[in-house]
Amino acid sequence: MDASMDLESRYCAHNYHPLPVVLTRGEGAYVWDTAGKKYLDMMSAYSAVSHGHAHPRLVQLVREQVGTLNIVSRAFYTDKLGPFLKRACELTGQDKALPMNTGAEAVETAIKAARKWAYTVKGVAADKAEIIACTGNFHGRTIAIVAMSDEPQYQQGFGPFPPGFTLVDYGNIEALDAAINENTAAFLLEPIQGEGGIVLPPAGYLKAAATLCQQRNVLLIADEIQTGLGRTGKMLACEHEGVVPDGLILGKALGGGILPVSMFLAKSAVMDVFTPGDHGSTFGGNPLAAAVGLEALNILVDEQLAAKSAAMGDYLLGKLRAIKSPLISEVRGRGLFIGIEVNNDQGSARAVCEALMKRGLLSKETHETVVRLAPPLIISKAEIDWAVAQIIAVLGELENLRRAS
């Protein structure tokens, strides 16, 4: 075993099952391992590296900011946070934002906001507020968040879980309607489910959910940690159906592939439930994070990365759907957020990812059945052509192995 793998395996908790490659450098859409081998990154750190690795504008900004001011806590104002939050609100149609660090922290913030709104604005009885989530969801891994999950592994051995969460079938508007009651504070969903396997709901579902929530005085909160910031071909995935949610959760790409930056954004009626002392984060909104986040947003606009995602995503989807292989049962996605469903009777997504790695293409399976393709939004048509050629070759190799066995 490689020395780096051995050290990590020995001293790190075994809460991941990484592919056997040790990465040491990244630039643009590529990363390199310790032996100098070059790989096309079709994973983007679960959409956190949408801008590409080591984007020159972000690298230069970090060098300048690190030598100026980094952490002071929200106990004081800084000159970086206001402009960052203003830009984020303007680009998303929200009124106010609460900065955090990780996506899970931003989801927890959304849960707290929804519950306090239910008690102070809607008039729900104390400690009775409920939040509706969807089957197949993935919003993070804290105790409260996994209480919303229907994935057995995420819950096994971690109970007891806090009450107040209800699940409905993803994409089923009738189920949502039936689940809403006088105690419902919010409906929390991913416009496209990422960890669930790049699952798209039926057309019109998000719009119908927004209308229903408005009619029933329920907050619609969109978790766009993975789908937001250009990943699906729009700045936000909600824009595909013209929906502006009551609350919005951003993360991953917000940090420009440099550091963790997240936030919960909402309309004033929701965000104004917070008062000093209600919620906080030592590192949330720090000057370094705010400077990086603002530049990440500006790059998305300046380089038209959402439009590039739409064009390159359509191109990649077309190429993948033209592949004829018994190993593929379905190809689905939007923009550069694509999943290849592997026919379990024919092979495994892990085997596909391991074989692609040997050819210089990095991706990762989700739930053992789906190969995720979510490259940096700067990827070119030529790079996509090369990636598809590797996928075709790997599928052929695995099919031949299956026939021979």
Rosetta blueprint (number, residue, H / E / L):
1 M L
2 D L
3 A H
4 S H
5 M H
6 D H
7 L H
8 E H
9 S H
10 R H
11 Y H
12 C L
13 A L
14 H L
15 N L
16 Y L
17 H L
18 P L
19 L L
20 P L
21 V L
22 V L
23 L E
24 T E
25 R E
26 G E
27 E E
28 G E
29 A L
30 Y E
31 V E
32 W E
33 D E
34 T L
35 A L
36 G L
37 K L
38 K E
39 Y E
40 L E
41 D E
42 M L
43 M L
44 S H
45 A H
46 Y H
47 S H
48 A L
49 V L
50 S L
51 H L
52 G L
53 H E
54 A L
55 H L
56 P H
57 R H
58 L H
59 V H
60 Q H
61 L H
62 V H
63 R H
64 E H
65 Q H
66 V H
67 G L
68 T L
69 L L
70 N L
71 I L
72 V L
73 S L
74 R L
75 A L
76 F L
77 Y L
78 T L
79 D L
80 K L
81 L H
82 G H
83 P H
84 F H
85 L H
86 K H
87 R H
88 A H
89 C H
90 E H
91 L H
92 T H
93 G L
94 Q L
95 D L
96 K E
97 A E
98 L E
99 P E
100 M E
101 N L
102 T L
103 G H
104 A H
105 E H
106 A H
107 V H
108 E H
109 T H
110 A H
111 I H
112 K H
113 A H
114 A H
115 R H
116 K H
117 W H
118 A H
119 Y H
120 T H
121 V H
122 K H
123 G L
124 V L
125 A L
126 A L
127 D L
128 K L
129 A L
130 E E
131 I E
132 I E
133 A E
134 C E
135 T L
136 G L
137 N L
138 F L
139 H L
140 G L
141 R L
142 T L
143 I H
144 A H
145 I H
146 V H
147 A L
148 M L
149 S L
150 D L
151 E L
152 P H
153 Q H
154 Y H
155 Q H
156 Q L
157 G L
158 F L
159 G L
160 P L
161 F L
162 P L
163 P L
164 G L
165 F E
166 T E
167 L E
168 V E
169 D L
170 Y L
171 G L
172 N L
173 I H
174 E H
175 A H
176 L H
177 D H
178 A H
179 A H
180 I L
181 N L
182 E L
183 N L
184 T E
185 A E
186 A E
187 F E
188 L E
189 L E
190 E L
191 P L
192 I L
193 Q E
194 G L
195 E L
196 G L
197 G L
198 I L
199 V E
200 L L
201 P L
202 P L
203 A L
204 G L
205 Y H
206 L H
207 K H
208 A H
209 A H
210 A H
211 T H
212 L H
213 C H
214 Q H
215 Q H
216 R L
217 N L
218 V L
219 L E
220 L E
221 I E
222 A E
223 D E
224 E L
225 I L
226 Q L
227 T L
228 G L
229 L L
230 G L
231 R L
232 T L
233 G L
234 K L
235 M L
236 L L
237 A H
238 C H
239 E H
240 H H
241 E H
242 G L
243 V L
244 V L
245 P L
246 D L
247 G E
248 L E
249 I E
250 L E
251 G L
252 K H
253 A H
254 L H
255 G H
256 G L
257 G L
258 I L
259 L L
260 P L
261 V L
262 S E
263 M E
264 F E
265 L E
266 A E
267 K L
268 S H
269 A H
270 V H
271 M H
272 D L
273 V L
274 F L
275 T L
276 P L
277 G L
278 D L
279 H L
280 G L
281 S L
282 T L
283 F L
284 G L
285 G L
286 N L
287 P H
288 L H
289 A H
290 A H
291 A H
292 V H
293 G H
294 L H
295 E H
296 A H
297 L H
298 N H
299 I H
300 L H
301 V H
302 D H
303 E L
304 Q L
305 L H
306 A H
307 A H
308 K H
309 S H
310 A H
311 A H
312 M H
313 G H
314 D H
315 Y H
316 L H
317 L H
318 G H
319 K H
320 L H
321 R H
322 A L
323 I L
324 K L
325 S L
326 P L
327 L L
328 I E
329 S E
330 E E
331 V E
332 R E
333 G E
334 R E
335 G L
336 L L
337 F E
338 I E
339 G E
340 I E
341 E E
342 V E
343 N L
344 N L
345 D L
346 Q L
347 G L
348 S L
349 A H
350 R H
351 A H
352 V H
353 C H
354 E H
355 A H
356 L H
357 M H
358 K H
359 R L
360 G L
361 L E
362 L E
363 S L
364 K E
365 E E
366 T E
367 H L
368 E L
369 T L
370 V E
371 V E
372 R E
373 L E
374 A L
375 P L
376 P L
377 L L
378 I L
379 I L
380 S L
381 K H
382 A H
383 E H
384 I H
385 D H
386 W H
387 A H
388 V H
389 A H
390 Q H
391 I H
392 I H
393 A H
394 V H
395 L H
396 G H
397 E H
398 L H
399 E H
400 N H
401 L H
402 R H
403 R H
404 A H
405 S L
